[in-house]
Amino acid sequence: MAIDIYAADEQLDHVVELERWVELCRHALEEEGVRGLAEVSLIFTGESTMAELNEQFMGKRGPTDVLSFPIDSEPDPTGRVPDAGGTGPGEPPVAEIPQLVGDIVICPAVAARNAREHECPLEDELALLVVHGVLHLRGWDHVVDEEAERMEARERDLLARHYRTDAP
């Protein structure tokens, strides 16, 4: 049983090492309790697409660095559950249905501007956005200062354990 991460680089602004970000995404998901069959999309896109998504889903104009779109909060039960239409005696078991965790969309062009502002390499900014996106998929938020502090602490913890700045 594994977490499937479908990654795509749909932009031309910056080189993106998909496998590196897929692995970081997988580690963060596992640390956040995702178990069994699960699916996540990790998409790197250009500014125009990100601006469209930001306006459509967040009501904000212009591109942003990362958007997360949670899908399932919990996986559906597997096997026989009373009154849930599960398999009965003599019927083959139902295959486990993967949990659709959600989609993370990152804009490397915006991330590059943020990296210059934060005085850090683009790779560090992308790593933060991958982890930030995963946390949003798992219900974390930063609307209130107290929530933001907890989320930032969790990001630092996950990055310290699963992100190497010297990786190729």
C-alpha positions in Angstrom: 0.0 0.0 0.0 1.5 3.2 -1.1 0.9 6.9 -1.5 0.8 7.7 -5.2 1.9 11.2 -6.1 1.2 12.3 -9.6 3.6 15.1 -10.4 3.8 17.4 -13.4 5.8 20.3 -14.5 3.6 22.5 -16.6 5.7 25.6 -16.7 8.9 26.8 -18.5 10.1 29.5 -16.1 12.4 27.4 -13.8 13.9 23.9 -13.8 12.0 21.7 -11.3 13.3 18.4 -10.0 10.0 16.5 -9.8 11.4 13.4 -8.0 13.0 15.5 -5.3 9.7 17.2 -4.5 7.7 14.0 -4.8 9.8 12.4 -2.2 9.5 15.4 0.2 5.7 15.4 -0.4 5.5 11.7 0.4 7.5 12.1 3.6 5.4 15.0 4.8 2.2 13.1 4.0 3.4 10.1 5.9 4.3 12.3 8.9 0.8 13.8 8.7 -0.8 10.4 9.1 -1.6 9.5 5.5 -1.6 5.7 5.4 -2.6 3.0 2.9 -3.6 3.7 -0.7 -3.7 7.5 -1.2 -3.4 9.8 -4.2 -2.0 13.4 -4.4 -1.3 15.6 -7.4 1.7 17.9 -7.2 1.6 20.4 -10.1 4.1 23.1 -11.0 2.5 25.7 -13.1 3.0 29.1 -14.7 1.8 32.5 -13.5 -1.2 32.8 -15.8 -2.6 29.4 -14.8 -1.9 30.2 -11.1 -3.6 33.6 -11.4 -6.7 31.9 -12.9 -6.8 29.4 -10.1 -6.3 32.0 -7.5 -9.1 34.1 -8.8 -11.5 31.2 -9.4 -11.0 29.5 -6.0 -9.8 32.1 -3.7 -11.3 35.3 -5.2 -8.0 37.0 -5.4 -6.4 38.6 -8.4 -2.9 37.6 -9.6 -0.8 34.6 -9.1 0.2 33.2 -5.7 3.0 30.8 -4.8 0.9 27.7 -3.7 -2.7 26.5 -3.6 -3.9 23.4 -2.0 -7.2 21.6 -2.8 -8.1 19.0 -0.2 -10.5 16.3 -1.5 -11.2 13.5 1.0 -10.8 14.1 4.7 -10.8 10.4 5.6 -10.7 7.3 3.4 -14.0 5.4 2.9 -14.3 2.3 5.0 -13.2 -0.9 3.3 -14.6 -4.4 3.6 -18.1 -5.1 5.0 -19.7 -2.3 7.0 -23.3 -2.8 8.1 -25.7 -1.1 5.7 -22.9 0.2 3.6 -23.3 -2.3 0.7 -20.2 -4.2 1.4 -19.5 -7.7 0.4 -21.6 -10.5 1.9 -20.8 -14.2 2.4 -19.4 -15.9 -0.7 -18.7 -12.6 -2.6 -15.2 -11.6 -3.5 -13.7 -8.8 -1.3 -14.0 -5.2 -2.5 -10.7 -3.7 -3.6 -9.4 -0.9 -1.4 -10.3 2.4 -2.8 -7.5 5.0 -2.6 -8.0 8.1 -0.4 -8.0 11.1 -2.7 -6.0 13.5 -0.5 -6.0 16.4 -2.9 -4.0 18.6 -5.2 -1.1 21.0 -4.5 -0.3 23.6 -7.2 2.9 25.5 -7.0 4.1 28.5 -9.2 7.9 28.5 -9.4 8.0 32.0 -10.9 6.3 33.4 -7.8 8.4 31.2 -5.6 11.5 32.6 -7.2 10.4 36.2 -6.4 9.7 35.1 -2.8 13.1 33.4 -2.5 14.9 36.7 -3.6 12.8 38.6 -1.0 13.5 35.9 1.7 17.2 35.8 0.6 17.2 32.1 0.2 17.7 29.7 -2.8 14.7 28.8 -4.9 15.0 25.2 -3.9 14.5 26.2 -0.2 11.4 28.1 -1.1 10.0 25.3 -3.2 10.6 22.8 -0.3 8.7 25.1 2.0 5.8 25.4 -0.5 5.6 21.6 -0.9 5.4 21.1 2.9 3.1 24.1 3.3 0.8 22.6 0.6 0.7 19.2 2.3 -0.2 20.7 5.7 -3.1 22.6 4.1 -4.3 19.3 2.6 -4.3 17.8 6.1 -6.3 20.6 7.6 -3.7 23.0 8.9 -4.3 26.7 8.5 -2.8 30.1 9.3 -5.7 32.5 9.5 -5.2 33.2 13.2 -1.8 34.1 14.6 -1.7 31.1 17.0 -2.5 28.7 14.1 0.1 30.3 11.9 2.8 29.8 14.6 1.9 26.1 15.0 1.9 25.6 11.3 5.2 27.3 10.9 6.7 25.2 13.7 5.4 22.1 11.9 6.9 23.2 8.6 10.3 23.8 10.2 10.1 20.3 11.9 9.2 18.5 8.6 11.9 20.4 6.6 14.6 19.7 9.2 13.9 16.0 9.1 13.2 15.5 5.3 14.8 18.3 3.3 18.4 18.3 2.4 19.8 21.5 1.0 22.7 19.7 -0.5 20.6 17.3 -2.6 21.1 17.5 -6.3 
